[in-house]
Amino acid sequence: MMNAERSWHDAPGCDEARMVRRNTRSMPNPRAARGRHAGRPPFVHPSWIGDERRSAALTSSILAATTGYALFATDQNGTIMLWSQGAAKLYGYAASAVLGTLSWWDMCAAGGEAARHDPAPLATALSKGSWSGTVQRTRRNGDRLTISAVVTPLRDDTGRPAGFLTMSRDVTAESRRMEQLEEAHYSATALFAANVVPLATADPLGIITDVNHPMEVLTGRTRDELVGTQVTQYAVESQRAQAALRDLVRNGSFTDREFTVRRPGGSTVSVLLSASAVTGRDGKLHGLLATVQDLTEQEGLREHLQQSEAYYRGLIEAAADGLITVDSGGVITDVTRQVCSLSGSDRNELIGAQFADCFRDRDTAQHLVDQVLAEGAARDTELELVAGDESVKRVSVSASAFRRPAGQQAHFVVSVRDVTEPAALRDRLSHERAYNRMIIEASANGLVITDLRNRITDVNGTMCQLTGRSRDELIGTALPDCFAEPGAATDAVHRALMVGEVTNCELSLAAKHTAVLVNLSILRGEAAAGAGLLVSIRDVSEQARLRQDLAAQQAYTRAIFESSVVALFIIGNDGIVTDVNEAACRFTGYSRHHLLGRRFSGLFADAAAARKGVARAFGEGQVANHELTLAPAGRPELPVSFNGGMFVDPRTQQRSLIAAVRDITAEKAIEEELHIYTQSLYGATMDGLVLTDQVGVITDVNRSMEELTGRAREDLIGVAVETCFTERDRAHDFVTAVLREGRVADVELTVRRSDGGSTVLWYSAATFTDRHGKLQGIFASARDITERKKFEVLQASMLERAQELDRAKSDFVSRVSHELRSPLTSVLGYLELIGEGDAGPLTKEQRRMLEVVARNGRRLLALIEDLLLLSRIEAGSVTVIFEPVRLGSLIQGVHESFRPAIHAGQLTARVEVEPGLELDGDRAQLERMVSNLISNAVKFTPPGGEVDVSARRDRDDVVIQVRDTGIGVPEDEQPGLFTRFFRSSISMEQETQGTGLGLFIVKHVVEGHGGTVGVVSAPGAGSTFTARLPARRNSRSQSADREVAA
């Protein structure tokens, strides 16, 4: 019974129940009434009535559960004595505000004084047992309502009236819908009657139910004559009409069907009928609606239109130019025969095509369309029409828009004229002019054209450069005035006019005194009469200077050739020596006379190798470092290096070769010493070394490589390196990569040993070149890593075992936490009941001890919850459910839960949240995050310290900060703050309680929302934790309800 009373006190509506008890103490005892009226049929089982307190609880439960209707009771004076949860919801007044204080009629009346004191409903309820109807009421917030109410009288145990019970509900929306339906029905009826189009309605069987006045005029019958008759009986084609009726019922509609309607007196009228089925909300057919159009006048207009179209079509087809009509979308709607002939396509192929697609330059054609639509016309635009056989015709296009009666620009007509031949002539003329001008301007000589009076009529650019004057300045000038010797120039002109031409006349230009060579000839016209002179003027001053420079250059080149300490030979393409310098004579021991005219290859011990070098130089244009052995006269043979380059001899215009021969005896000696030194280093290294040529064939290996492969050096040399490995494809890719990139390091390959075994090697390789940069091969080093590979396998096995143990640990923690949480939750529940006195009164000491037990129980429960969440995080099963979350109420709620701890710790706490701040997130997880941050700050802040919590918007993010003045964290320990079970050195020194999971959970929640978390801290200066989260879930492309992995 104690638990029942407690649950009643805690139930919603307990304030109303107390008010009921307070206002019903003066009412008759229900138990006494039950005794006096034992003969009446009971409405409540006697076991449910109980004592007064139980009756009040039962009444309160009924009032709280009644939410679909507003239920309340008043006494005889109208004062409200009972007020249900539904009444509070409907009218906006809480029970505590109305019970025993207000009258419902006064509180919610919407119609002024008359409505407040209208006694009719109550009087009717008393006289007839009940009253029902609709009244206008007002909510607490001022909204007007239409209420459907039922009022019944209440009587006491003696049968006298004791008050009224009212049940009401909101019918405002229903009332508005009825008004809208009535208004819609009236509007539809008015539209039907006022429509100028003949209209008729019928039931699903085709019986006419209504017609408008135009329909009466069309049929020649009154509405009374038509209503109730079969609609198909008025059609001359009755079978077609019945078929149309069946189609209408089956398909729901049809349009534009022609019928002949029979009128009184035997006359008929042609009509166009469209009809549709009318269905209700239930989807069932309710009736039919038909619209009728009289076609009598339309048929006359159609015949007249056809005659007009035929007449104008004849005029259009008779036009010499082709005509095209185009709509506003650029689509061809009609063409004439001339257009079909021009395009090589028939009319049906052209109609419907895009106008611009008919032309090679589609953009220009589309621009013409846009211009016509914008400006109304376009004139004489030349385009290339693409015919059906892919031929092209030049056409001149003009267009003009015409408008529809409504004034909207809808179509335009295009005139197309074939201008292929005129255009070809213009193009030819333009080409000839351009070609002639190009020839004139391309001349290296200055060209001048004069008339018969020696006046210049045209010049080219070279003439302008020679004279230093522009073309406009020269035209109109007398030709002799351009020269420093005008008399000699005039004589040359006269001679040319008499004999027809004058050549190589040496003169100098007046402007720059430039020496020129002038040629003059008569320019003939079409009638073979002289039209003027063509004068060619060539600058010859540069030629004299070049001759002088050439002689000086030849002398300079010869001096360099002779001064060279290197033996130089000039060799013809037949291999014969044509020139040598003095050093070549000294080097070979032969005189210049003896060397000239002999074969170059005859100077060497291996003549074939020398001929090969010469041939290579002529074939490739040059040869470098071609080693030969010279056989000088009267001296021992010498190793030499032969370098040569091909050139064209300006005197003979034949290919020749300049060859430099150099003694390399000293270099050979140094190379031999270097080779010996390299071989000693090569053999001494512990790593296996391999040399290959340019294609990967082994040329040398060291002793270590022989041991790694189990094969002798002689067996390895000459073998393709990739064949030595178990995986030839990977080895081939390795060699290819080295040749391509020049260097490749740390590639794991397995070499096949001669005894059938294998060795795992770590290869690095690079290409090497000679001193001239030419690729010589690959140098590779190999290190045995077989033992290391075995260690890696062992390490991987140990890691896998450690991971299995970690998973087993996590599974154990999860199971134990689940097993502990259920009994611990039950223990805390019973502790709460004991603390509330359900097991009897407690002494002050008992209550203190009980609070200690409960506090440590809650601490243990929080630890279990952290361990469970940790196991879920590690299993990757934490789900983020996004919804709009108001941070103000969330942070304030969490802060309130820490108020006792803040007070006990003598801390100063402040909360500052930007008004209206909201983000998309998981409310439960965000509460956990904020709670862990505040708990961390309160736990590690000594008495007298401060804890500040703030939240604000920063562009697309929300920033939550928790600042404290606590013990702080050393900088070197801060990277581990957000890891599992982390405890700072300072907290362990001070023996502060904690599991080290709070900040780990904070980091997981923040990152699960797509955010970041960080800390700024120093020992003794406190810490500031900052969590930055996206305000909206789409701001960082987060997926809905996504699984967050640990």
Number of C-alpha atoms within 10 A of each C-alpha: 6 8 10 10 13 11 13 18 16 10 15 16 24 19 16 27 28 17 21 21 19 12 14 15 10 8 11 12 13 16 14 11 13 14 9 12 13 10 8 8 7 10 6 8 8 10 7 10 17 14 12 15 14 15 16 22 24 17 19 29 20 15 23 21 14 15 16 14 18 23 23 23 23 23 18 14 10 18 20 23 25 26 28 27 26 22 25 21 15 21 21 14 18 17 23 15 11 20 21 19 12 16 19 19 18 15 16 21 20 21 12 9 11 10 16 16 11 11 11 10 16 20 14 16 19 18 10 11 13 18 19 16 11 16 16 15 22 19 18 14 9 12 10 15 21 19 20 16 20 18 22 21 25 19 12 13 16 11 8 10 14 16 21 24 19 21 18 22 19 19 16 15 11 11 15 12 12 11 12 12 12 12 12 12 12 12 12 12 12 11 12 19 17 12 12 12 17 22 21 24 24 23 18 17 13 19 18 22 20 19 22 21 19 18 22 18 12 18 17 16 14 14 17 12 10 21 17 15 15 15 21 20 14 19 19 16 14 16 12 14 20 16 11 18 21 15 13 19 19 10 11 15 18 17 13 13 14 16 20 19 20 18 16 10 7 6 9 16 16 19 20 15 19 17 22 18 22 19 13 9 6 7 8 10 15 13 20 25 19 18 18 22 18 18 17 11 9 13 12 10 12 12 11 11 12 10 12 12 12 11 11 11 12 12 10 18 16 13 13 11 19 22 23 22 22 24 20 15 13 21 18 22 20 17 22 20 18 21 23 19 13 19 22 15 15 15 17 12 10 20 17 15 15 18 23 20 16 18 22 16 14 16 12 15 22 17 12 20 26 17 14 23 23 11 10 16 19 18 14 13 14 18 21 21 24 19 18 15 9 10 11 17 20 20 22 20 23 19 25 18 22 17 12 9 7 7 8 9 17 15 21 23 21 24 20 25 20 20 17 16 12 11 16 12 12 12 12 12 12 12 12 12 12 12 12 12 12 12 11 19 17 13 15 15 21 24 23 23 23 23 19 13 10 18 19 23 19 18 22 22 18 21 25 17 12 19 18 13 13 14 17 12 10 21 17 15 15 17 23 21 14 16 22 18 14 18 12 15 20 17 12 20 23 15 14 18 19 11 10 15 19 19 14 13 15 15 20 23 20 16 13 12 14 19 20 23 18 22 20 24 20 24 20 13 10 7 7 8 10 15 16 21 26 20 25 21 25 22 20 15 14 12 10 11 10 12 11 11 12 12 11 12 12 11 12 11 12 12 12 11 18 16 12 14 14 18 22 24 25 23 25 23 15 12 20 19 21 18 17 22 21 17 19 24 19 14 18 18 16 16 13 15 11 10 21 18 15 15 17 23 20 16 18 21 16 14 17 12 16 23 17 12 23 28 17 16 21 19 11 10 13 19 19 16 15 17 18 22 20 26 18 18 12 9 10 8 13 17 19 20 18 21 20 25 17 22 16 12 13 8 6 8 9 11 15 23 24 20 24 20 23 22 19 15 12 9 10 13 10 10 11 11 10 12 10 11 11 12 11 12 10 19 16 12 13 14 19 23 23 23 23 23 18 15 14 20 20 22 19 18 23 22 18 20 23 18 13 21 21 16 16 15 18 12 9 20 17 15 15 16 21 20 15 17 20 16 14 16 11 16 21 16 12 21 20 14 15 19 21 11 10 13 16 18 14 13 14 18 20 21 22 20 18 13 9 7 10 17 19 20 21 17 21 19 24 18 22 20 12 9 7 8 8 9 14 15 21 25 21 22 21 23 20 18 16 15 10 11 13 10 12 12 11 12 12 11 12 12 12 12 12 12 12 12 12 12 15 12 13 19 17 13 17 20 13 14 20 15 12 14 18 11 11 16 14 11 15 18 13 15 17 15 14 16 19 13 11 14 11 9 12 15 8 9 9 12 15 13 12 16 15 12 15 19 13 12 17 15 13 15 19 13 18 21 16 19 20 21 18 22 23 18 18 15 15 13 14 21 16 20 16 19 15 14 18 16 23 18 13 15 22 14 13 17 20 11 11 16 13 11 14 23 12 10 16 15 20 14 18 13 14 14 17 12 12 10 16 17 21 18 26 19 19 12 21 19 17 16 22 21 20 19 23 24 17 19 27 23 18 21 23 16 15 11 19 20 22 17 23 17 22 19 19 12 9 12 17 20 19 20 21 22 23 27 23 26 21 23 23 15 11 7 12 16 11 14 20 20 16 15 15 17 19 17 12 16 16 11 8 10 9 13 11 16 13 18 21 24 22 20 22 22 19 24 25 20 17 23 26 17 19 17 20 15 18 15 20 16 14 14 14 21 24 22 19 19 23 22 26 24 24 20 19 11 11 14 9 15 11 12 13 14 14 17 14 15
